[in-house]
Amino acid sequence: MRKTPLLKAVTTLLEKADKPLSVPEMQVLLVDQNLTPNKTTLYRMLDKLVTDEMVEALLLDPKVTYYEIKTHHHHHFRCQGCDTIKCVDDPVLETYIHALEEKLAAKGLKVEDHHFSLNGKCNQCI
């Protein structure tokens, strides 16, 4: 992939973000940098970054895909009230998920990957 100013700006946005970002959110942030790519260009670029395993696509909402730099394995909580997204990096949760994977393996189902997200309301929206 060519190192264009847009690619550099998008990867920098994702690296500095404290939460996964959607394409519309990225478009707003890129305007501040005098970049105005259309959605199709961004989606194609992000698809390539996902294929290259530099970025992870997250389906935390049935209507929106969010993206984040691929770092370490973790899960997410999305507030249905304000769309706040929090990373959930909990070893106890991961232990339970792996125990479930072992139970499934005993039934002849081999889990090769998992994505786990929680949806609910944050303290501000309860």
N, CA, C and O atoms as a GROMACS GRO file, in nm:
protein
  504
    1MET      N    1   0.084  -0.117   0.000
    1MET     CA    2   0.000   0.000   0.000
    1MET      C    3   0.090   0.125   0.000
    1MET      O    4   0.183   0.136   0.080
    2ARG      N    5   0.060   0.217  -0.090
    2ARG     CA    6   0.137   0.341  -0.097
    2ARG      C    7   0.117   0.427   0.027
    2ARG      O    8   0.006   0.438   0.077
    3LYS      N    9   0.223   0.485   0.074
    3LYS     CA   10   0.218   0.571   0.194
    3LYS      C   11   0.173   0.712   0.154
    3LYS      O   12   0.256   0.802   0.138
    4THR      N   13   0.044   0.728   0.137
    4THR     CA   14  -0.011   0.858   0.099
    4THR      C   15  -0.034   0.944   0.223
    4THR      O   16  -0.035   0.892   0.334
    5PRO      N   17  -0.051   1.074   0.206
    5PRO     CA   18  -0.084   1.159   0.321
    5PRO      C   19  -0.212   1.112   0.392
    5PRO      O   20  -0.222   1.120   0.514
    6LEU      N   21  -0.309   1.064   0.314
    6LEU     CA   22  -0.434   1.015   0.374
    6LEU      C   23  -0.407   0.891   0.458
    6LEU      O   24  -0.458   0.880   0.570
    7LEU      N   25  -0.330   0.798   0.407
    7LEU     CA   26  -0.298   0.676   0.483
    7LEU      C   27  -0.227   0.712   0.613
    7LEU      O   28  -0.260   0.660   0.719
    8LYS      N   29  -0.130   0.801   0.604
    8LYS     CA   30  -0.058   0.844   0.724
    8LYS      C   31  -0.154   0.910   0.823
    8LYS      O   32  -0.146   0.884   0.944
    9ALA      N   33  -0.243   0.995   0.775
    9ALA     CA   34  -0.338   1.064   0.863
    9ALA      C   35  -0.434   0.965   0.930
    9ALA      O   36  -0.462   0.977   1.049
   10VAL      N   37  -0.483   0.868   0.854
   10VAL     CA   38  -0.578   0.769   0.910
   10VAL      C   39  -0.508   0.682   1.014
   10VAL      O   40  -0.564   0.660   1.122
   11THR      N   41  -0.390   0.632   0.984
   11THR     CA   42  -0.322   0.547   1.081
   11THR      C   43  -0.285   0.627   1.207
   11THR      O   44  -0.290   0.574   1.318
   12THR      N   45  -0.248   0.752   1.190
   12THR     CA   46  -0.218   0.837   1.307
   12THR      C   47  -0.344   0.859   1.391
   12THR      O   48  -0.338   0.854   1.514
   13LEU      N   49  -0.458   0.884   1.324
   13LEU     CA   50  -0.584   0.900   1.398
   13LEU      C   51  -0.613   0.776   1.481
   13LEU      O   52  -0.646   0.786   1.600
   14LEU      N   53  -0.601   0.659   1.419
   14LEU     CA   54  -0.632   0.534   1.489
   14LEU      C   55  -0.533   0.507   1.602
   14LEU      O   56  -0.571   0.456   1.707
   15GLU      N   57  -0.406   0.539   1.580
   15GLU     CA   58  -0.305   0.518   1.685
   15GLU      C   59  -0.329   0.607   1.805
   15GLU      O   60  -0.306   0.565   1.919
   16LYS      N   61  -0.375   0.729   1.783
   16LYS     CA   62  -0.394   0.825   1.892
   16LYS      C   63  -0.532   0.818   1.956
   16LYS      O   64  -0.554   0.873   2.064
   17ALA      N   65  -0.625   0.751   1.891
   17ALA     CA   66  -0.762   0.744   1.943
   17ALA      C   67  -0.768   0.662   2.070
   17ALA      O   68  -0.697   0.562   2.084
   18ASP      N   69  -0.852   0.704   2.163
   18ASP     CA   70  -0.868   0.630   2.287
   18ASP      C   71  -0.984   0.531   2.279
   18ASP      O   72  -1.021   0.468   2.377
   19LYS      N   73  -1.040   0.520   2.159
   19LYS     CA   74  -1.150   0.427   2.134
   19LYS      C   75  -1.154   0.394   1.986
   19LYS      O   76  -1.095   0.467   1.906
   20PRO      N   77  -1.220   0.286   1.947
   20PRO     CA   78  -1.236   0.257   1.805
   20PRO      C   79  -1.316   0.369   1.737
   20PRO      O   80  -1.402   0.432   1.799
   21LEU      N   81  -1.287   0.394   1.610
   21LEU     CA   82  -1.352   0.502   1.535
   21LEU      C   83  -1.429   0.447   1.416
   21LEU      O   84  -1.389   0.349   1.354
   22SER      N   85  -1.541   0.511   1.386
   22SER     CA   86  -1.618   0.479   1.266
   22SER      C   87  -1.569   0.566   1.151
   22SER      O   88  -1.498   0.664   1.174
   23VAL      N   89  -1.605   0.532   1.029
   23VAL     CA   90  -1.566   0.612   0.914
   23VAL      C   91  -1.621   0.754   0.924
   23VAL      O   92  -1.547   0.849   0.900
   24PRO      N   93  -1.750   0.774   0.960
   24PRO     CA   94  -1.797   0.913   0.974
   24PRO      C   95  -1.719   0.993   1.078
   24PRO      O   96  -1.694   1.112   1.059
   25GLU      N   97  -1.679   0.928   1.189
   25GLU     CA   98  -1.598   0.997   1.289
   25GLU      C   99  -1.461   1.035   1.230
   25GLU      O  100  -1.411   1.144   1.254
   26MET      N  101  -1.403   0.943   1.154
   26MET     CA  102  -1.274   0.972   1.091
   26MET      C  103  -1.285   1.088   0.994
   26MET      O  104  -1.197   1.174   0.989
   27GLN      N  105  -1.393   1.091   0.916
   27GLN     CA  106  -1.410   1.200   0.820
   27GLN      C  107  -1.411   1.336   0.890
   27GLN      O  108  -1.349   1.431   0.842
   28VAL      N  109  -1.479   1.345   1.003
   28VAL     CA  110  -1.485   1.471   1.078
   28VAL      C  111  -1.345   1.509   1.127
   28VAL      O  112  -1.305   1.624   1.117
   29LEU      N  113  -1.272   1.411   1.180
   29LEU     CA  114  -1.138   1.438   1.233
   29LEU      C  115  -1.039   1.473   1.121
   29LEU      O  116  -0.946   1.551   1.142
   30LEU      N  117  -1.058   1.415   1.002
   30LEU     CA  118  -0.968   1.443   0.891
   30LEU      C  119  -0.988   1.582   0.834
   30LEU      O  120  -0.894   1.642   0.781
   31VAL      N  121  -1.109   1.635   0.844
   31VAL     CA  122  -1.136   1.772   0.798
   31VAL      C  123  -1.045   1.870   0.872
   31VAL      O  124  -0.999   1.968   0.813
   32ASP      N  125  -1.020   1.844   1.000
   32ASP     CA  126  -0.930   1.930   1.078
   32ASP      C  127  -0.788   1.932   1.021
   32ASP      O  128  -0.710   2.022   1.050
   33GLN      N  129  -0.756   1.831   0.940
   33GLN     CA  130  -0.623   1.823   0.878
   33GLN      C  131  -0.628   1.861   0.730
   33GLN      O  132  -0.535   1.834   0.655
   34ASN      N  133  -0.738   1.924   0.692
   34ASN     CA  134  -0.759   1.966   0.552
   34ASN      C  135  -0.763   1.848   0.455
   34ASN      O  136  -0.720   1.861   0.340
   35LEU      N  137  -0.812   1.734   0.501
   35LEU     CA  138  -0.831   1.616   0.417
   35LEU      C  139  -0.980   1.586   0.412
   35LEU      O  140  -1.046   1.580   0.515
   36THR      N  141  -1.032   1.566   0.292
   36THR     CA  142  -1.176   1.540   0.276
   36THR      C  143  -1.200   1.418   0.186
   36THR      O  144  -1.260   1.430   0.080
   37PRO      N  145  -1.154   1.301   0.229
   37PRO     CA  146  -1.176   1.181   0.148
   37PRO      C  147  -1.322   1.139   0.153
   37PRO      O  148  -1.392   1.163   0.252
   38ASN      N  149  -1.368   1.076   0.044
   38ASN     CA  150  -1.505   1.025   0.048
   38ASN      C  151  -1.507   0.892   0.123
   38ASN      O  152  -1.403   0.830   0.147
   39LYS      N  153  -1.627   0.850   0.159
   39LYS     CA  154  -1.642   0.727   0.239
   39LYS      C  155  -1.585   0.605   0.168
   39LYS      O  156  -1.520   0.521   0.231
   40THR      N  157  -1.608   0.596   0.037
   40THR     CA  158  -1.562   0.478  -0.037
   40THR      C  159  -1.411   0.464  -0.028
   40THR      O  160  -1.359   0.354  -0.009
   41THR      N  161  -1.340   0.575  -0.043
   41THR     CA  162  -1.194   0.573  -0.034
   41THR      C  163  -1.149   0.526   0.104
   41THR      O  164  -1.060   0.442   0.116
   42LEU      N  165  -1.212   0.578   0.208
   42LEU     CA  166  -1.177   0.537   0.344
   42LEU      C  167  -1.206   0.389   0.367
   42LEU      O  168  -1.122   0.318   0.423
   43TYR      N  169  -1.323   0.344   0.324
   43TYR     CA  170  -1.357   0.201   0.344
   43TYR      C  171  -1.258   0.111   0.271
   43TYR      O  172  -1.215   0.009   0.325
   44ARG      N  173  -1.221   0.147   0.148
   44ARG     CA  174  -1.123   0.066   0.073
   44ARG      C  175  -0.988   0.062   0.145
   44ARG      O  176  -0.926  -0.043   0.157
   45MET      N  177  -0.945   0.178   0.192
   45MET     CA  178  -0.817   0.185   0.264
   45MET      C  179  -0.823   0.101   0.391
   45MET      O  180  -0.730   0.025   0.420
   46LEU      N  181  -0.931   0.114   0.465
   46LEU     CA  182  -0.944   0.038   0.590
   46LEU      C  183  -0.955  -0.111   0.564
   46LEU      O  184  -0.899  -0.191   0.639
   47ASP      N  185  -1.024  -0.151   0.457
   47ASP     CA  186  -1.032  -0.293   0.421
   47ASP      C  187  -0.892  -0.349   0.394
   47ASP      O  188  -0.860  -0.460   0.435
   48LYS      N  189  -0.809  -0.271   0.326
   48LYS     CA  190  -0.672  -0.315   0.298
   48LYS      C  191  -0.591  -0.325   0.427
   48LYS      O  192  -0.515  -0.419   0.446
   49LEU      N  193  -0.609  -0.227   0.516
   49LEU     CA  194  -0.538  -0.231   0.645
   49LEU      C  195  -0.583  -0.350   0.730
   49LEU      O  196  -0.503  -0.410   0.802
   50VAL      N  197  -0.712  -0.385   0.721
   50VAL     CA  198  -0.764  -0.504   0.792
   50VAL      C  199  -0.702  -0.629   0.731
   50VAL      O  200  -0.658  -0.718   0.804
   51THR      N  201  -0.701  -0.638   0.598
   51THR     CA  202  -0.642  -0.753   0.530
   51THR      C  203  -0.495  -0.769   0.566
   51THR      O  204  -0.447  -0.881   0.584
   52ASP      N  205  -0.424  -0.657   0.578
   52ASP     CA  206  -0.283  -0.660   0.615
   52ASP      C  207  -0.262  -0.679   0.766
   52ASP      O  208  -0.148  -0.680   0.813
   53GLU      N  209  -0.372  -0.693   0.840
   53GLU     CA  210  -0.372  -0.717   0.985
   53GLU      C  211  -0.306  -0.604   1.065
   53GLU      O  212  -0.248  -0.628   1.171
   54MET      N  213  -0.317  -0.483   1.013
   54MET     CA  214  -0.268  -0.366   1.087
   54MET      C  215  -0.382  -0.302   1.168
   54MET      O  216  -0.359  -0.237   1.270
   55VAL      N  217  -0.504  -0.323   1.119
   55VAL     CA  218  -0.623  -0.263   1.179
   55VAL      C  219  -0.726  -0.373   1.199
   55VAL      O  220  -0.731  -0.470   1.123
   56GLU      N  221  -0.807  -0.358   1.302
   56GLU     CA  222  -0.914  -0.453   1.329
   56GLU      C  223  -1.048  -0.385   1.306
   56GLU      O  224  -1.070  -0.272   1.351
   57ALA      N  225  -1.139  -0.454   1.237
   57ALA     CA  226  -1.276  -0.405   1.217
   57ALA      C  227  -1.363  -0.465   1.326
   57ALA      O  228  -1.359  -0.586   1.350
   58LEU      N  229  -1.441  -0.380   1.392
   58LEU     CA  230  -1.525  -0.423   1.504
   58LEU      C  231  -1.671  -0.398   1.472
   58LEU      O  232  -1.708  -0.287   1.434
   59LEU      N  233  -1.753  -0.500   1.488
   59LEU     CA  234  -1.897  -0.485   1.467
   59LEU      C  235  -1.963  -0.474   1.604
   59LEU      O  236  -2.018  -0.572   1.655
   60LEU      N  237  -1.958  -0.356   1.661
   60LEU     CA  238  -2.014  -0.332   1.793
   60LEU      C  239  -2.158  -0.286   1.786
   60LEU      O  240  -2.228  -0.282   1.887
   61ASP      N  241  -2.201  -0.250   1.669
   61ASP     CA  242  -2.335  -0.198   1.643
   61ASP      C  243  -2.375  -0.258   1.508
   61ASP      O  244  -2.294  -0.257   1.415
   62PRO      N  245  -2.496  -0.309   1.495
   62PRO     CA  246  -2.533  -0.372   1.367
   62PRO      C  247  -2.528  -0.276   1.247
   62PRO      O  248  -2.524  -0.321   1.133
   63LYS      N  249  -2.529  -0.145   1.273
   63LYS     CA  250  -2.532  -0.049   1.163
   63LYS      C  251  -2.398   0.017   1.134
   63LYS      O  252  -2.384   0.085   1.033
   64VAL      N  253  -2.299  -0.001   1.222
   64VAL     CA  254  -2.173   0.074   1.210
   64VAL      C  255  -2.054  -0.019   1.234
   64VAL      O  256  -2.055  -0.100   1.327
   65THR      N  257  -1.954  -0.007   1.150
   65THR     CA  258  -1.828  -0.077   1.174
   65THR      C  259  -1.730   0.023   1.232
   65THR      O  260  -1.718   0.136   1.184
   66TYR      N  261  -1.661  -0.017   1.337
   66TYR     CA  262  -1.560   0.065   1.401
   66TYR      C  263  -1.424   0.004   1.372
   66TYR      O  264  -1.413  -0.116   1.346
   67TYR      N  265  -1.321   0.087   1.376
   67TYR     CA  266  -1.186   0.041   1.344
   67TYR      C  267  -1.090   0.085   1.454
   67TYR      O  268  -1.105   0.192   1.512
   68GLU      N  269  -0.991   0.000   1.479
   68GLU     CA  270  -0.884   0.035   1.572
   68GLU      C  271  -0.757  -0.035   1.528
   68GLU      O  272  -0.760  -0.137   1.460
   69ILE      N  273  -0.644   0.024   1.569
   69ILE     CA  274  -0.515  -0.038   1.541
   69ILE      C  275  -0.511  -0.172   1.615
   69ILE      O  276  -0.551  -0.181   1.731
   70LYS      N  277  -0.464  -0.273   1.546
   70LYS     CA  278  -0.456  -0.406   1.607
   70LYS      C  279  -0.336  -0.409   1.701
   70LYS      O  280  -0.222  -0.398   1.657
   71THR      N  281  -0.363  -0.425   1.829
   71THR     CA  282  -0.256  -0.428   1.928
   71THR      C  283  -0.257  -0.561   2.001
   71THR      O  284  -0.183  -0.653   1.965
   72HIS      N  285  -0.340  -0.573   2.101
   72HIS     CA  286  -0.351  -0.696   2.178
   72HIS      C  287  -0.498  -0.736   2.182
   72HIS      O  288  -0.587  -0.655   2.156
   73HIS      N  289  -0.522  -0.860   2.213
   73HIS     CA  290  -0.658  -0.912   2.216
   73HIS      C  291  -0.735  -0.852   2.334
   73HIS      O  292  -0.690  -0.859   2.449
   74HIS      N  293  -0.850  -0.795   2.305
   74HIS     CA  294  -0.938  -0.743   2.409
   74HIS      C  295  -1.080  -0.732   2.354
   74HIS      O  296  -1.103  -0.760   2.236
   75HIS      N  297  -1.173  -0.693   2.438
   75HIS     CA  298  -1.313  -0.685   2.401
   75HIS      C  299  -1.363  -0.542   2.424
   75HIS      O  300  -1.286  -0.454   2.462
   76HIS      N  301  -1.493  -0.520   2.399
   76HIS     CA  302  -1.545  -0.383   2.405
   76HIS      C  303  -1.684  -0.376   2.468
   76HIS      O  304  -1.762  -0.471   2.465
   77PHE      N  305  -1.712  -0.259   2.526
   77PHE     CA  306  -1.845  -0.224   2.576
   77PHE      C  307  -1.889  -0.100   2.500
   77PHE      O  308  -1.815  -0.002   2.491
   78ARG      N  309  -2.012  -0.104   2.445
   78ARG     CA  310  -2.066   0.012   2.375
   78ARG      C  311  -2.193   0.058   2.445
   78ARG      O  312  -2.285  -0.021   2.466
   79CYS      N  313  -2.198   0.187   2.481
   79CYS     CA  314  -2.317   0.244   2.542
   79CYS      C  315  -2.421   0.270   2.432
   79CYS      O  316  -2.392   0.338   2.333
   80GLN      N  317  -2.539   0.216   2.450
   80GLN     CA  318  -2.646   0.234   2.352
   80GLN      C  319  -2.709   0.373   2.362
   80GLN      O  320  -2.785   0.414   2.274
   81GLY      N  321  -2.678   0.445   2.470
   81GLY     CA  322  -2.733   0.579   2.485
   81GLY      C  323  -2.650   0.685   2.416
   81GLY      O  324  -2.704   0.766   2.340
   82CYS      N  325  -2.520   0.684   2.441
   82CYS     CA  326  -2.433   0.791   2.389
   82CYS      C  327  -2.326   0.740   2.291
   82CYS      O  328  -2.244   0.818   2.244
   83ASP      N  329  -2.328   0.611   2.261
   83ASP     CA  330  -2.231   0.548   2.170
   83ASP      C  331  -2.087   0.552   2.219
   83ASP      O  332  -1.995   0.533   2.140
   84THR      N  333  -2.067   0.574   2.348
   84THR     CA  334  -1.932   0.565   2.404
   84THR      C  335  -1.885   0.421   2.394
   84THR      O  336  -1.961   0.328   2.418
   85ILE      N  337  -1.759   0.403   2.359
   85ILE     CA  338  -1.701   0.269   2.349
   85ILE      C  339  -1.584   0.262   2.446
   85ILE      O  340  -1.496   0.349   2.446
   86LYS      N  341  -1.583   0.158   2.527
   86LYS     CA  342  -1.475   0.135   2.623
   86LYS      C  343  -1.411  -0.001   2.593
   86LYS      O  344  -1.481  -0.098   2.563
   87CYS      N  345  -1.280  -0.006   2.602
   87CYS     CA  346  -1.210  -0.134   2.588
   87CYS      C  347  -1.226  -0.212   2.718
   87CYS      O  348  -1.218  -0.156   2.827
   88VAL      N  349  -1.249  -0.342   2.704
   88VAL     CA  350  -1.261  -0.432   2.819
   88VAL      C  351  -1.145  -0.531   2.808
   88VAL      O  352  -1.145  -0.621   2.726
   89ASP      N  353  -1.049  -0.511   2.894
   89ASP     CA  354  -0.929  -0.594   2.895
   89ASP      C  355  -0.926  -0.665   3.030
   89ASP      O  356  -0.859  -0.620   3.123
   90ASP      N  357  -0.999  -0.776   3.040
   90ASP     CA  358  -1.020  -0.841   3.169
   90ASP      C  359  -0.978  -0.987   3.161
   90ASP      O  360  -1.040  -1.065   3.089
   91PRO      N  361  -0.874  -1.026   3.233
   91PRO     CA  362  -0.826  -1.164   3.227
   91PRO      C  363  -0.929  -1.265   3.279
   91PRO      O  364  -0.931  -1.380   3.232
   92VAL      N  365  -1.013  -1.226   3.373
   92VAL     CA  366  -1.116  -1.318   3.424
   92VAL      C  367  -1.216  -1.350   3.313
   92VAL      O  368  -1.254  -1.465   3.293
   93LEU      N  369  -1.260  -1.247   3.242
   93LEU     CA  370  -1.352  -1.267   3.129
   93LEU      C  371  -1.288  -1.360   3.027
   93LEU      O  372  -1.353  -1.452   2.976
   94GLU      N  373  -1.162  -1.336   2.996
   94GLU     CA  374  -1.092  -1.418   2.898
   94GLU      C  375  -1.083  -1.564   2.944
   94GLU      O  376  -1.092  -1.655   2.862
   95THR      N  377  -1.066  -1.585   3.074
   95THR     CA  378  -1.062  -1.721   3.129
   95THR      C  379  -1.196  -1.791   3.106
   95THR      O  380  -1.199  -1.908   3.067
   96TYR      N  381  -1.306  -1.720   3.129
   96TYR     CA  382  -1.439  -1.778   3.107
   96TYR      C  383  -1.462  -1.810   2.960
   96TYR      O  384  -1.520  -1.914   2.926
   97ILE      N  385  -1.417  -1.722   2.872
   97ILE     CA  386  -1.435  -1.746   2.729
   97ILE      C  387  -1.355  -1.870   2.686
   97ILE      O  388  -1.404  -1.952   2.609
   98HIS      N  389  -1.233  -1.882   2.737
   98HIS     CA  390  -1.153  -2.000   2.703
   98HIS      C  391  -1.212  -2.128   2.760
   98HIS      O  392  -1.202  -2.234   2.698
   99ALA      N  393  -1.274  -2.120   2.877
   99ALA     CA  394  -1.342  -2.236   2.934
   99ALA      C  395  -1.459  -2.278   2.843
   99ALA      O  396  -1.481  -2.397   2.822
  100LEU      N  397  -1.532  -2.181   2.791
  100LEU     CA  398  -1.641  -2.210   2.698
  100LEU      C  399  -1.586  -2.275   2.570
  100LEU      O  400  -1.644  -2.370   2.518
  101GLU      N  401  -1.474  -2.224   2.522
  101GLU     CA  402  -1.412  -2.282   2.403
  101GLU      C  403  -1.375  -2.428   2.427
  101GLU      O  404  -1.391  -2.512   2.338
  102GLU      N  405  -1.324  -2.460   2.546
  102GLU     CA  406  -1.289  -2.598   2.580
  102GLU      C  407  -1.413  -2.687   2.584
  102GLU      O  408  -1.408  -2.801   2.538
  103LYS      N  409  -1.524  -2.636   2.639
  103LYS     CA  410  -1.649  -2.713   2.641
  103LYS      C  411  -1.698  -2.740   2.499
  103LYS      O  412  -1.745  -2.849   2.467
  104LEU      N  413  -1.686  -2.639   2.414
  104LEU     CA  414  -1.727  -2.657   2.275
  104LEU      C  415  -1.637  -2.758   2.204
  104LEU      O  416  -1.684  -2.838   2.123
  105ALA      N  417  -1.507  -2.754   2.235
  105ALA     CA  418  -1.414  -2.849   2.174
  105ALA      C  419  -1.450  -2.992   2.213
  105ALA      O  420  -1.438  -3.084   2.132
  106ALA      N  421  -1.494  -3.011   2.338
  106ALA     CA  422  -1.536  -3.144   2.384
  106ALA      C  423  -1.658  -3.194   2.307
  106ALA      O  424  -1.683  -3.315   2.301
  107LYS      N  425  -1.733  -3.102   2.248
  107LYS     CA  426  -1.850  -3.138   2.167
  107LYS      C  427  -1.817  -3.141   2.018
  107LYS      O  428  -1.906  -3.153   1.934
  108GLY      N  429  -1.687  -3.130   1.986
  108GLY     CA  430  -1.645  -3.139   1.847
  108GLY      C  431  -1.649  -3.006   1.772
  108GLY      O  432  -1.649  -3.005   1.649
  109LEU      N  433  -1.652  -2.896   1.844
  109LEU     CA  434  -1.655  -2.764   1.781
  109LEU      C  435  -1.527  -2.690   1.816
  109LEU      O  436  -1.504  -2.654   1.932
  110LYS      N  437  -1.443  -2.667   1.717
  110LYS     CA  438  -1.314  -2.601   1.741
  110LYS      C  439  -1.327  -2.452   1.715
  110LYS      O  440  -1.350  -2.410   1.601
  111VAL      N  441  -1.312  -2.371   1.819
  111VAL     CA  442  -1.315  -2.226   1.806
  111VAL      C  443  -1.177  -2.180   1.763
  111VAL      O  444  -1.078  -2.211   1.829
  112GLU      N  445  -1.170  -2.106   1.654
  112GLU     CA  446  -1.041  -2.056   1.606
  112GLU      C  447  -1.020  -1.910   1.638
  112GLU      O  448  -0.907  -1.862   1.634
  113ASP      N  449  -1.126  -1.838   1.667
  113ASP     CA  450  -1.117  -1.697   1.700
  113ASP      C  451  -1.247  -1.657   1.769
  113ASP      O  452  -1.349  -1.722   1.751
  114HIS      N  453  -1.242  -1.551   1.846
  114HIS     CA  454  -1.366  -1.501   1.905
  114HIS      C  455  -1.363  -1.350   1.914
  114HIS      O  456  -1.258  -1.288   1.929
  115HIS      N  457  -1.481  -1.293   1.905
  115HIS     CA  458  -1.502  -1.149   1.921
  115HIS      C  459  -1.617  -1.135   2.019
  115HIS      O  460  -1.724  -1.193   1.998
  116PHE      N  461  -1.597  -1.060   2.121
  116PHE     CA  462  -1.696  -1.049   2.227
  116PHE      C  463  -1.717  -0.902   2.256
  116PHE      O  464  -1.622  -0.828   2.282
  117SER      N  465  -1.842  -0.860   2.251
  117SER     CA  466  -1.871  -0.721   2.286
  117SER      C  467  -1.996  -0.716   2.372
  117SER      O  468  -2.083  -0.803   2.364
  118LEU      N  469  -2.002  -0.615   2.454
  118LEU     CA  470  -2.116  -0.593   2.543
  118LEU      C  471  -2.182  -0.462   2.503
  118LEU      O  472  -2.115  -0.365   2.470
  119ASN      N  473  -2.314  -0.461   2.507
  119ASN     CA  474  -2.391  -0.340   2.481
  119ASN      C  475  -2.479  -0.311   2.600
  119ASN      O  476  -2.537  -0.403   2.658
  120GLY      N  477  -2.489  -0.186   2.636
  120GLY     CA  478  -2.572  -0.148   2.750
  120GLY      C  479  -2.569   0.002   2.766
  120GLY      O  480  -2.565   0.076   2.668
  121LYS      N  481  -2.571   0.048   2.890
  121LYS     CA  482  -2.571   0.194   2.916
  121LYS      C  483  -2.461   0.226   3.016
  121LYS      O  484  -2.440   0.154   3.114
  122CYS      N  485  -2.391   0.336   2.989
  122CYS     CA  486  -2.288   0.384   3.081
  122CYS      C  487  -2.353   0.459   3.196
  122CYS      O  488  -2.473   0.483   3.196
  123ASN      N  489  -2.271   0.497   3.296
  123ASN     CA  490  -2.322   0.570   3.412
  123ASN      C  491  -2.394   0.698   3.374
  123ASN      O  492  -2.492   0.736   3.439
  124GLN      N  493  -2.347   0.766   3.270
  124GLN     CA  494  -2.409   0.892   3.229
  124GLN      C  495  -2.548   0.871   3.168
  124GLN      O  496  -2.631   0.962   3.171
  125CYS      N  497  -2.573   0.753   3.114
  125CYS     CA  498  -2.699   0.728   3.042
  125CYS      C  499  -2.800   0.644   3.118
  125CYS      O  500  -2.914   0.628   3.073
  126ILE      N  501  -2.761   0.591   3.233
  126ILE     CA  502  -2.852   0.506   3.310
  126ILE      C  503  -2.964   0.592   3.367
  126ILE      O  504  -3.052   0.541   3.436
   0.00000   0.00000   0.00000
